[in-house]
Amino acid sequence: MEIDVGAYIGDLLFDHNSVNIPGLGGFVARYKPAFSDQVQGELHPPAKGLNFNGNLVVDDGLLAEYIRDKHQLSLGEARQAVDDYVQKVREAIARREIVVFPKVGRLYKDYENNLQFLADGTNFNTDSYGLPIVHFYPVSRAERPAVKPVATPKPPPRPAMKDMRTFFSRLFGNGLAVIIGLAVVVVVVAIYFLLFNRPGKDPETGTLPTSRINVSPSMEQPADTAGEDDDLLIDDSYIGEDPTTAPAEPDTEGPTAAPGQRYFIIALGAYGNEQNAEGMVKRLFEAGYEPYTEKTGNLTRVGIQKAYTSDSDLQATLEVMRKKFSKDAKVWKVKR
């Protein structure tokens, strides 16, 4: 029975990407996307491109099994039919003949004795099978004359003086000048109050500072200690100072002594921090002493006020203050 083995290769390529012919080579199919041929004016659908690989000589069994099922033969008989077909193809190629594989292509040897394969136009891609090649032709269109743009003449430049007048007319017309004038007035008034209206003694009226009002003439006035460091003890008096030359004492937070009573004030420190001053006052109060505070500039002087009958009482109290509260404690004021 004559079997046309070459006719079955094309059938297998619809379902497989490669079909090997043992002892000859293999046909390999690869996806080829749609493309257009501008020269021929053709649009080709997606397909499978075929190549022949002479190195694929190992039998993959596809061709023999297909012949066995097609002709109801044994596998050995099918393989023998394939071998006989390969022998005929090799002899034909050796005679420089062209071997035709139906629906696949043609195989031959060139002048350099190399196998060459020329594929047919069969589309083995089942997804696009049956789509024809579409021919297209260029559409001729009449050329429209190009419209040249008309150049718009530029307006002549306006005089600079006219532009300035327009600017100022818009400025004053929008009320911006009024806003600027009000802002200038506010700034001038603020500068005046900051520089020329500071609180203090008026040299023309001779007004006394508030520290000199309602002060007993029998008390001593300490020197101004504003600007000294925090927690710095200030000593600006001494025991036995003549009361007739002592300046007036400013108002304090301590109680006023009875008229004619002898008392002294021991200063423990001058504090710039109000919390530190309040803490010392609390300690003195809890210890049973009469705290004394006086505000001098940015500092708060803290001490005790105590009545006495002799200088020994004063010295004993001073020693106690130095041991318990501050080693720099000093007698600040004394009324005898």
VEXDREN-2710 file (C-alpha; in Angstrom, 1 decimal):
% VEXDREN-2710
k/r/px/py/pz
1/MET/0.0/0.0/0.0
2/GLU/1.4/3.3/-1.1
3/ILE/1.4/5.9/1.8
4/ASP/2.0/9.6/1.1
5/VAL/3.8/10.4/4.3
6/GLY/4.6/14.0/3.3
7/ALA/0.9/14.9/3.1
8/TYR/0.4/14.2/6.8
9/ILE/3.0/16.7/8.0
10/GLY/0.7/19.7/7.2
11/ASP/-2.1/18.1/9.1
12/LEU/0.0/17.7/12.3
13/LEU/1.2/21.4/12.1
14/PHE/-2.3/22.6/12.8
15/ASP/-2.2/21.0/16.3
16/HIS/1.5/21.0/17.1
17/ASN/4.2/23.7/16.9
18/SER/6.9/21.2/15.7
19/VAL/6.9/17.9/13.7
20/ASN/10.2/16.0/13.4
21/ILE/11.0/13.7/10.5
22/PRO/13.6/11.2/11.8
23/GLY/16.8/11.3/9.9
24/LEU/15.9/14.4/7.9
25/GLY/15.0/17.3/10.2
26/GLY/12.0/19.1/11.8
27/PHE/9.5/21.7/10.8
28/VAL/9.0/24.4/13.6
29/ALA/6.0/26.8/13.6
30/ARG/6.2/30.1/15.4
31/TYR/3.5/32.8/15.9
32/LYS/3.6/35.6/13.4
33/PRO/1.5/38.7/14.1
34/ALA/-0.5/40.5/11.4
35/PHE/1.5/42.8/9.1
36/SER/1.0/45.0/6.1
37/ASP/2.9/44.9/2.9
38/GLN/3.1/48.5/1.7
39/VAL/4.7/47.5/-1.6
40/GLN/2.1/44.9/-2.6
41/GLY/-0.7/46.7/-0.9
42/GLU/-1.7/43.6/1.2
43/LEU/-2.7/43.2/4.8
44/HIS/-1.9/39.7/6.2
45/PRO/-3.8/38.2/9.2
46/PRO/-1.9/36.6/12.1
47/ALA/-0.4/33.2/11.2
48/LYS/2.3/30.7/12.1
49/GLY/5.6/31.1/10.3
50/LEU/7.4/27.8/9.4
51/ASN/11.1/27.1/9.5
52/PHE/13.0/23.9/8.8
53/ASN/15.7/22.8/11.3
54/GLY/18.0/20.1/10.0
55/ASN/19.2/19.4/13.6
56/LEU/15.9/18.0/14.8
57/VAL/16.5/14.4/13.5
58/VAL/15.3/12.6/16.7
59/ASP/11.9/10.9/16.2
60/ASP/9.2/12.6/18.3
61/GLY/6.7/9.8/17.3
62/LEU/4.0/12.2/16.0
63/LEU/4.3/11.3/12.4
64/ALA/4.4/7.5/13.0
65/GLU/1.5/7.5/15.4
66/TYR/-0.6/9.7/13.1
67/ILE/0.0/7.2/10.2
68/ARG/-0.8/4.2/12.5
69/ASP/-4.2/5.7/13.4
70/LYS/-4.9/6.9/9.9
71/HIS/-4.3/3.5/8.2
72/GLN/-4.9/1.1/11.0
73/LEU/-1.4/-0.2/11.0
74/SER/0.9/-1.3/13.8
75/LEU/3.4/1.2/15.2
76/GLY/6.3/-0.8/13.6
77/GLU/4.7/-0.7/10.2
78/ALA/4.1/3.0/10.5
79/ARG/7.7/3.7/11.4
80/GLN/8.9/1.6/8.5
81/ALA/6.8/3.6/6.1
82/VAL/8.3/6.8/7.5
83/ASP/11.9/5.4/7.1
84/ASP/11.2/4.5/3.5
85/TYR/9.8/8.0/2.8
86/VAL/12.9/9.6/4.4
87/GLN/15.2/7.5/2.2
88/LYS/13.4/8.6/-1.0
89/VAL/13.5/12.3/0.1
90/ARG/17.3/12.1/0.8
91/GLU/18.0/10.5/-2.6
92/ALA/15.9/13.2/-4.4
93/ILE/17.7/16.0/-2.6
94/ALA/21.1/14.4/-3.4
95/ARG/20.1/14.6/-7.1
96/ARG/19.4/18.3/-6.7
97/GLU/15.7/17.8/-6.9
98/ILE/13.1/19.9/-5.1
99/VAL/11.0/17.9/-2.7
100/VAL/7.5/19.3/-2.2
101/PHE/5.6/18.8/1.1
102/PRO/1.9/19.5/0.5
103/LYS/0.6/22.6/2.3
104/VAL/4.0/23.0/4.0
105/GLY/6.6/24.0/1.4
106/ARG/9.6/22.9/-0.7
107/LEU/12.9/21.6/0.4
108/TYR/16.1/21.6/-1.7
109/LYS/19.9/22.1/-1.7
110/ASP/21.5/25.3/-2.9
111/TYR/24.9/25.6/-4.7
112/GLU/26.7/25.5/-1.4
113/ASN/25.2/22.1/-0.7
114/ASN/23.0/23.6/2.2
115/LEU/19.4/22.6/2.7
116/GLN/17.0/25.4/2.0
117/PHE/13.3/25.6/2.8
118/LEU/10.7/27.7/1.1
119/ALA/7.4/27.8/3.0
120/ASP/3.9/27.9/1.4
121/GLY/1.3/30.4/2.3
122/THR/-0.8/28.1/4.4
123/ASN/-1.9/29.6/7.7
124/PHE/-1.6/27.0/10.5
125/ASN/-2.9/29.3/13.1
126/THR/-6.3/27.9/14.0
127/ASP/-7.5/31.2/15.7
128/SER/-7.1/33.2/12.4
129/TYR/-7.5/30.3/9.9
130/GLY/-9.6/31.3/6.9
131/LEU/-9.0/35.0/7.1
132/PRO/-8.0/36.2/3.7
133/ILE/-5.3/38.6/2.7
134/VAL/-6.9/42.0/2.3
135/HIS/-5.7/44.2/-0.5
136/PHE/-5.7/48.0/0.1
137/TYR/-5.1/50.9/-2.2
138/PRO/-4.1/54.5/-1.3
139/VAL/-6.9/57.0/-1.4
140/SER/-6.2/59.9/-3.6
141/ARG/-7.1/63.3/-2.2
142/ALA/-6.9/66.7/-3.8
143/GLU/-4.4/68.9/-2.3
144/ARG/-5.8/72.0/-0.7
145/PRO/-3.9/75.2/-1.1
146/ALA/-2.2/76.2/2.1
147/VAL/-3.7/79.3/3.7
148/LYS/-1.1/81.7/4.7
149/PRO/-1.7/83.3/8.1
150/VAL/-2.4/87.0/8.0
151/ALA/0.1/88.9/10.1
152/THR/-1.7/91.2/12.6
153/PRO/0.0/94.6/12.8
154/LYS/1.4/95.4/16.2
155/PRO/-0.1/98.4/17.9
156/PRO/2.3/101.4/18.3
157/PRO/3.8/101.7/21.8
158/ARG/2.1/104.1/24.1
159/PRO/4.0/107.0/25.6
160/ALA/5.6/106.4/29.0
161/MET/4.0/109.6/30.5
162/LYS/0.5/108.4/29.5
163/ASP/1.2/105.0/31.1
164/MET/2.2/106.7/34.4
165/ARG/-0.9/108.8/34.4
166/THR/-3.0/105.8/33.8
167/PHE/-1.3/104.0/36.7
168/PHE/-1.8/106.8/39.2
169/SER/-5.4/107.3/38.1
170/ARG/-6.1/103.6/38.7
171/LEU/-4.2/103.7/42.0
172/PHE/-6.2/106.6/43.5
173/GLY/-9.4/105.5/41.9
174/ASN/-9.3/102.1/43.7
175/GLY/-8.8/103.7/47.1
176/LEU/-5.3/102.2/47.5
177/ALA/-3.9/105.6/48.3
178/VAL/-6.2/106.0/51.3
179/ILE/-5.2/102.7/52.7
180/ILE/-1.5/103.5/52.4
181/GLY/-2.0/106.9/54.1
182/LEU/-3.8/105.3/57.1
183/ALA/-1.0/102.7/57.4
184/VAL/1.6/105.5/57.5
185/VAL/-0.3/107.4/60.2
186/VAL/-0.6/104.2/62.3
187/VAL/3.2/103.5/62.0
188/VAL/4.1/107.1/63.0
189/VAL/1.8/107.0/66.1
190/ALA/3.2/103.7/67.2
191/ILE/6.8/105.0/66.9
192/TYR/5.9/108.1/68.9
193/PHE/4.5/106.0/71.8
194/LEU/7.4/103.6/71.8
195/LEU/10.2/106.3/71.8
196/PHE/8.8/109.4/73.4
197/ASN/6.0/108.3/75.7
198/ARG/7.8/106.1/78.2
199/PRO/6.6/106.1/81.8
200/GLY/8.9/107.8/84.3
201/LYS/9.6/111.1/86.0
202/ASP/8.5/114.2/84.0
203/PRO/11.4/116.8/84.3
204/GLU/9.0/119.7/83.7
205/THR/6.2/118.9/86.2
206/GLY/8.6/117.5/88.8
207/THR/6.4/114.5/89.5
208/LEU/7.9/112.2/92.1
209/PRO/8.1/108.5/91.4
210/THR/5.6/106.2/93.0
211/SER/8.3/104.7/95.2
212/ARG/8.6/108.0/97.1
213/ILE/4.8/108.3/97.9
214/ASN/3.4/107.3/101.3
215/VAL/6.8/106.3/102.7
216/SER/7.8/106.8/106.3
217/PRO/10.8/109.2/106.6
218/SER/12.2/107.1/109.4
219/MET/13.0/104.1/107.2
220/GLU/16.2/103.7/105.1
221/GLN/16.0/103.5/101.2
222/PRO/18.2/100.9/99.5
223/ALA/20.0/101.6/96.3
224/ASP/18.4/100.4/93.0
225/THR/19.6/96.8/92.3
226/ALA/17.8/96.3/88.9
227/GLY/19.9/94.3/86.5
228/GLU/21.8/92.1/89.1
229/ASP/21.9/88.4/88.6
230/ASP/19.2/86.0/90.0
231/ASP/19.7/84.8/93.6
232/LEU/22.4/87.5/94.3
233/LEU/22.2/89.0/97.9
234/ILE/22.3/92.8/97.9
235/ASP/24.0/94.5/100.9
236/ASP/23.5/98.3/100.8
237/SER/23.1/99.1/104.6
238/TYR/25.0/98.5/107.8
239/ILE/24.2/98.4/111.5
240/GLY/24.3/101.7/113.3
241/GLU/23.7/103.9/110.3
242/ASP/22.4/107.4/111.2
243/PRO/18.6/107.4/110.7
244/THR/18.6/111.1/110.1
245/THR/20.4/110.7/106.8
246/ALA/18.6/107.5/105.7
247/PRO/16.4/107.9/102.6
248/ALA/12.8/107.0/102.7
249/GLU/11.8/103.3/102.6
250/PRO/9.6/102.1/99.7
251/ASP/6.4/100.3/100.4
252/THR/6.8/96.5/101.2
253/GLU/4.6/93.5/101.5
254/GLY/5.5/93.1/105.1
255/PRO/3.4/94.5/108.0
256/THR/4.1/98.0/109.2
257/ALA/5.9/98.2/112.6
258/ALA/4.3/100.0/115.5
259/PRO/5.5/103.6/116.0
260/GLY/8.6/103.8/118.3
261/GLN/9.3/100.0/118.0
262/ARG/12.9/98.9/117.3
263/TYR/13.2/96.4/114.5
264/PHE/15.6/95.2/111.9
265/ILE/15.5/93.6/108.4
266/ILE/17.8/90.8/107.4
267/ALA/18.1/90.3/103.6
268/LEU/18.6/86.7/102.5
269/GLY/18.7/87.3/98.7
270/ALA/17.3/89.1/95.6
271/TYR/15.5/86.8/93.1
272/GLY/14.7/87.5/89.5
273/ASN/12.3/84.5/89.4
274/GLU/9.0/85.0/91.2
275/GLN/8.7/81.3/92.0
276/ASN/12.1/81.2/93.8
277/ALA/11.1/84.3/95.8
278/GLU/7.8/82.7/96.8
279/GLY/9.5/79.5/97.8
280/MET/11.9/81.4/100.2
281/VAL/8.9/83.3/101.7
282/LYS/7.1/80.0/102.3
283/ARG/10.2/78.5/104.0
284/LEU/10.5/81.5/106.3
285/PHE/6.8/81.5/107.2
286/GLU/6.9/77.8/108.0
287/ALA/10.0/78.3/110.2
288/GLY/8.0/80.9/112.3
289/TYR/9.6/84.1/110.9
290/GLU/7.9/87.2/109.6
291/PRO/8.9/87.3/105.9
292/TYR/9.7/90.6/104.2
293/THR/9.7/91.3/100.5
294/GLU/10.4/94.3/98.4
295/LYS/10.2/94.7/94.6
296/THR/13.3/96.6/93.2
297/GLY/13.4/96.8/89.4
298/ASN/13.2/93.2/88.0
299/LEU/14.4/91.7/91.4
300/THR/12.4/90.7/94.5
301/ARG/14.4/91.1/97.7
302/VAL/13.4/88.5/100.4
303/GLY/14.3/88.6/104.1
304/ILE/12.8/88.7/107.6
305/GLN/11.6/91.6/109.7
306/LYS/11.9/91.2/113.5
307/ALA/11.6/93.5/116.5
308/TYR/14.5/93.5/119.0
309/THR/15.6/95.0/122.3
310/SER/19.4/94.7/122.1
311/ASP/22.1/94.3/119.5
312/SER/22.8/90.8/120.8
313/ASP/19.3/89.7/119.6
314/LEU/20.1/91.1/116.1
315/GLN/23.4/89.2/115.9
316/ALA/21.9/86.0/117.2
317/THR/19.1/86.2/114.6
318/LEU/21.7/86.9/111.9
319/GLU/23.7/83.8/112.8
320/VAL/20.6/81.6/112.7
321/MET/19.7/83.0/109.2
322/ARG/23.1/82.2/107.9
323/LYS/23.0/78.7/109.2
324/LYS/19.5/77.7/108.2
325/PHE/18.7/79.8/105.0
326/SER/21.7/81.6/103.4
327/LYS/25.3/81.9/104.4
328/ASP/25.3/85.3/102.7
329/ALA/22.5/86.7/104.9
330/LYS/23.2/90.4/105.9
331/VAL/21.5/93.1/108.0
332/TRP/19.8/95.4/105.5
333/LYS/17.8/97.9/107.5
334/VAL/17.7/98.8/111.2
335/LYS/15.4/101.1/113.1
336/ARG/16.6/102.0/116.6
END
